[in-house]
Amino acid sequence: MAKKREPLVVASKVKAYIKSKKMMTSSEALLSISDSVYSMLDKAANRAKANRRSTVKAQDL
């Protein structure tokens, strides 16, 4: 069984933004957005490590 990860996005903010586009948000969309953020951060951390840094910078994203 996969370990459940803590959401990294504020659901109310995401929903409000999507609502401002006159759209609705499914709960699956919120999970997918959070998964995308985890992936993006993992890649950025790996890039920083590859460049011998312990700080993730904007350029890593």
Secondary structure, 3 states (H helix, E strand, C coil): CCCCCCCCCCHHHHHHHHHHCCCCCCHHHHHHHHHHHHHHHHHHHHHHHHCCCCCCCHHHC
